[in-house]
Amino acid sequence: MKFLSSSFKQAAVPIFIFLILIGCAGCKVQKIKQDSPTISEEPSSAAILRGAMIGPKVSEADLRELASWGANHIRFQMNWDTFPQSPADNATRAEYSDWLDSQLKRLDSLLPVCEKLGLQVVVDMHTPVCGRYPDSLTDPLIFKLFRDKNCQQQFMEDWKIIAKKYANKKIIWGYDLLNEPHEGVVPSELMNWRQLAENTVKEIRAIDPEAKIIYEPAIDTLSKDIIQKKELIPLSYGNIAYSIHLYSPIEFTHQGVNNYPHPVNYPAKIGNTYWDINQQRKIYQPLIDFQKKYQVPIYIGEFSVIRWAPAKDAEQCLKDFITIIEENSWNAAYHAFREWNGWSVEFDSDYLNKNPVNYTTKRKQILLDWYAKNKIIAPNH
């Protein structure tokens, strides 16, 4: 998540809270397959993930730096300049395939150093085939996957390509199917996100039966599901990690981005709600209940606070996020390492300062203290 339009973000505030818990209208719910294969839990794969999403240009030297901080995993984002617009939005299938191939080659070049450093890898589909398109009734963030049957088929084909390439490769912790899925109102002849995800999991598992797959439900299906009081249900496959992103309250974490005002304080009353760690615990309780009920792993694909938020407040919010993550043994990736400076802990809180500082910021120290909980064990040892 880098730049998102204001109206979309405002709609998304409560959605990020419950995302993972939601069934979908029109889906035929199946019992979780008890015979679904589960990944063999070697020490490296059993450890809780504490790491970061990395920027698209991160080098081997950068990964060594991140590992020296104590991180034990990376979320490898395949991001084709997604925001505010992406070349994928108008690319041909051949052009997109060339781009995807370049991303996988880049990943291939980084895997050896990841193996040496004990950095488990989450492969994140940040920019899917066909990209996004402007919808006159919403923000320009809906994926074309949910308007074109060919795009859906190509999406599954792309994941088959990835699965064939990395089948049974122990350094790959999991496949993150789609970052922040935005589907809008899906035509009846097409698969909605849950249905497309189920079919994609089926295709991947046919190639790599032990693959761990990360599922982040559609971010715009919450209201109707809660109103209809649908049961909160997982997918019909085992060995799935369920994902949300922690950015609540978004008026604080994204202050100064697009139309969000700045400065905003935390803990403080924002709107009609007083936000502190108790409120954070309250809003994430359904996620905790879901995790306990179904005994499924949780993966927090992103959490962050914009760097120019009031310094002490930003530090407190990050601590609160990490406290909740640790209380519930969630796997998590900080957003982001050496991507956009707005999210970087290597920059200070001065918006005008466009260069990293030569000292350890307090926000960085919070991450270092968190990463210190890791016990990095190299794969296959």
N, C-alpha and C positions, 0 to 999 in steps of 0.2 A: 504494500500500500504506500503510494507516494503522493500523488496529487489526485484527489477525487472531488467531484463537484459538490457544492454545499448541500443542495437539496437531496442528493443521494445519501450523503453522510448523515444528515439529520434523520432520514428514514431508517438508516442502518443502525442507529445507536442501540435500540433494544435488541436488534436482530443478532448482533455479535454476541449477545449474552447467551442466547438459547440455541443458536444455529444447529448444533450437533444433535439436538434432542428431537428433531422434527421429522415426522412422516410427511407425506405429501398427498394432496388431493388426487384421487384417481389411481394411486399406486396399489397394486396388489401385494399385500404384505405377506411375506413368508417367514416361517420359523427359521432362526439362524441354523445354518447347516452344521450339525454336530460332527459330521464326518469331514468337515473342511480341514485341510492340512494346516498345521501350525508351524511357525518358524522354529528351528532348533535354537534354544536359548544358550548360546555360548556366552562367556562372560562379557564380551564386548557388546553383544546385542541385547543382553539383559539389563545393562546399566541404564539408568535414567539419562536421557539426553539433555544436556545443558550446553547450548551453543548459540549460533547466530546464522541468520540468512546473509549470504555474501553477495556483494555487488557483481554485476556482469563482467567486470574487468579485473577481478581479484586474481593475483598471480600466485605462484608457488611460494614466493617470499612472503606474501601477505598471509597465506595459510599457516606458514611457520610462525608468524607473529601471533595469529589468533590462537594457535595451539599453545604458544608460550604463555598466553593469558590463562590457560587451563581449560579452554573449551574442548568438548569431546565430540561435537558434530557440526556439520554445516547444512544449511538448506540451500541447495544449488538451484537458483532461480533461472529458468530459461525464459528470459524477458527480452522481447524485441521492442525496446523503447515504448513500453505499453502506454504510459500516460504522458500527455493527455490523449494522444493518438499514436497509433502504431503502424509501421509499414505493412503489418499483417492484415490490416483492415481492408486493403485493396490489392494484396499480393495474389498472384496465381498460385495454384497448387504446387507447381514446380519451384517457384520462388520460395514459398514457405518450406518446402522439403529441403531446399538447399540451406535455408537458415537453420532448420532443426538439425540437420546433419552437422553444421558448423558448431552448434551448441554441444552435441554429443562428442564431437572430436575434442572440444575444449574440456569437457568433463573427463574424457579419456586421458588427457594430458595431466590432469590434476589428481586422478585416482591414485597413482603410485605414491605421491607425497602424502595423500590422505591415509593410505595404508601404513606408511612409515610413522605417521604422527598419531595414529589411532583416532582419526576424525571420521566418524560414521557419516554417511551421506544420505540426505533426503533429496530425491530428484523432484523438483517442483515445476509443474507446467503452469508458468505464469502467463504465457501468451499462446493460446490454442490456435489451431488452424482456423482460418477465416476471420480472426480478430473480432472486433466489435463494430457496432454501427449506431448512428444516431436514431433514436426512436422519438417520434414527435410527442409521445405521451409521457416520456420518462427522460432520464439523463442519458447521455450517449455512452452507456456502459454495458448494454446488453450484448452478450456474446452471440455471434451469428450462428453458433452451434444450435441455437434454439429457434432458428428460422429457416434452416436449410438441412434437408435430410442427407445430402452429400457431405456436408460439413461434419455431421455426426458420424457418418461412416469413416471419414478420413481421420477423425479424432481417435476412433478405436484402432484404426490401422497404425496411427502414429505410436500409440501405446504398445501395440504388438511389436513394432520395430524396437522400441526401448526395452521391452521385456526380453526379446530374443538376444539383445546385445548384452544385457546385464544379468541374465538368469543365473541364480545361485551364486552371485558374486557377493561375498559376505560383507564387504565394506559398504554396500548399498543397504541402508536401514529400511528404506521404504520408498514407494512411489506416491507422490502427492498429486492426485489426479487433476485437480484444477484449482487455481488460486481464486478465492472470492467469487464463486460462480454467481452470475447475475443473469437470470433467465427471463424475467418479465412474464407475460402471459403466453404460454407455449401453445401453438396450434395443436389441435387434437391428433393430427396425423404424425406428429413428431414426438420423440421421447422427451419428457422433462428431465431435469438434471438427475434426479434420483434414479430414474429408469436407465438413463444413459450410463450413469456410474455403475449400476448393477451389471449391465451388459459389458462394460469395459473391464470390470473385475473378472467376469467370466472369461473374456478373451485373454487377459493377462495370466490368469491361473492355469489356463490350458497350456501355456508356454512355461511358466515358472510357478509350480504349485506352492512353493514356500514363500512367495513374495508377500511382504507386508505392504498393505495399501492404505493410504491416508485419504479419508473422505471428509470434505468440508461441504455441508449442505448448502443449498442455494440460499443466498442472503435476502431474497425477497419473497419467501414463502411463509414467513412467520405468522403474520397477522391472521390469515384465514385458518391456519392450523390451530392456533390458540383459540380463536373464536369458536371453531367447530369442536374444540376440546378433543382433538384426536390424541390417541395414545402416543406417547413419545417412544419411538422405536428405532432400533439399529437396522443396518442393511441385513440382507439374508445370507451373508457370508461371514465366516469367522476370520480371525487374524486381520481385522480392520482396526486401524487407529482413527479416532474421530477428532476433528480439528475445528478450532475456532481461533480468532485473533482477539487479543486483549487490547482494547482502545477505549475503555469506558472510564470516565465520561469523555466522549469524543470532543466536547467543547473545550476540555482542558488539554487532552493529548494532542489535538490538532489545531490549537490556537495559532492564529496568524497564517494558516494555510487556507487558500481561497478566501471565503468570506467569514471565517470564524474570527471573532474579536480577540484582541490581545491587549493587556494581559488578563489571564483568568487564573484564579487561585485554587489550591487544593491542599489540605482538606478545606472545603467551603460549600456553601449552598450554591448550587448551579441549577437554574430554573426553580422548580419546587422541591428539589431533593438535596439533602445534605450529603455530600460525597466524602467518604473516608473508607478505611479498610472494612469497617462493619457493613457499609453499604455495598462494597465490592463483594464481600462474602455472600451477602444476601442475594445479589443478582446472579451470582454464579452457582447458587445452591442447586438449581435444577440440573446443571451439568454434573455436579458432584453426585446427585442422586442417580442420574443416568449411569454414570461410571460404576457406582456400587451395585446397582441393580443388574447390569449386564456384564460386569467384570471385564470391561473393555479398556484398552489403553487410550489416553488422551494426548494429543499432540497440539501444543500451542504454536502454530506456525509463525506468528508474529506477536510481539508486544513491544511497546515503545512509548516515549513521550518526546514531543518535538523539543529540540535543544534550547530554544529561546523562551520556553516556559519559565516562569519565575524559578530560580535555581533550586532553592530549598524545597519548593513544592514539587518540582520535577523529581528530585531525589526521593521524596517521600512516596510519590506515586509509584515509582519504579520499585522501591522497597516493598510496597504493598502488593504489587503484581507478583513479585518473586516470592513473597511470604505465602500467598495463596497457591502459587504453583508448587511450592515445596510442601505445603500442608497436605496436598492431594496427590503428590508423586506424579505430577504431570511432566511429560517431556516438553521442552520448549526451546524456541529459537528467538533470540533478540533481533529486532529489526532496526538497523541492519549494520553489517560490518563493511565499511569502505564502499558504500553505495552512494546515496545522496547525503550531503553534509548535514541536512536538517535533522537526520536521525542519528548522527554519529556521536559517540561518546568521546571521540578524539578531538572534538571542537568544543569551544566554550559556549556560553549562553548568549554571547553577543551576536546578534543577527548579521551585523555588518562584517564580522570577521570570517573571511572565506578560506582561512588556512587552519590546519590542525595546530593545536598548541603543543609545547614541548614539555608538558608536565601531565601527571595523571589527574584528570578531572574527577570530581566526586562521583559523577555518574559512571565513569569508567571503573572507579574503585568498587562501586556497588556490583558491577558485573564481575570484577575480579574476585570479590568475596563469594559471589554465587558460584563461579566456575571452580573455586577452590574445593567445592564439595565433590567434584568429579574425581574418579580414579581411572585414569586413562589406561586401558589395556589394549595393546595392539591386537588386531584381528589374527586369528589362527594361533594365538599363543596360549 
